[in-house]
Amino acid sequence: IKKPLLLESKKSMNKLDVSKSLGLMNWYEAVEACKSLGRGWRLPTKDELNMLYENKDIIGLGSFRIDYYWSSTEGGNPSALEGSVIAWRKDFRHGNKGFDYKHFTHYARAVREL
């Protein structure tokens, strides 16, 4: 990951616009909540989510919850049952990361390219 480049507004990083928290929801709801923001909004990839975690104090944006956040990165073996029901999430308290079942609830933030 490249070193973050913050814009003056502090709501953009590495040419990504970052939304405020979309709330607590399952992965499917998070995908739809991002789309409802308009053209180009989506869940961050696992790498983008990690960049947000590493810079959460700089970004601000109404502060991040000290909890798990969803990414758009789906996991598992696509031919296995679990491949279609798990996605990457990151803990914004300790930085832990890994896959979780999409029907579990975590927080979401949307990003879009500038």
NORKARA-V146439 format. One record per run of one state. SS is the DSSP state (helix for helix, strand for strand, loop for the rest). FROM is the first residue (numbers start at 0). LEN is the number of residues. If there is no record, write none. Layout:
BEGIN
ss:from:len
SS:FROM:LEN
SS:FROM:LEN
END
This chain:
BEGIN
ss:from:len
loop:0:5
strand:5:1
loop:6:5
strand:11:2
loop:13:2
strand:15:3
loop:18:4
strand:22:3
loop:25:1
helix:26:10
loop:36:5
strand:41:2
loop:43:2
helix:45:9
loop:54:1
helix:55:4
loop:59:8
strand:67:7
loop:74:6
helix:80:4
loop:84:1
strand:85:6
loop:91:5
strand:96:5
loop:101:4
strand:105:3
loop:108:1
strand:109:4
loop:113:1
END
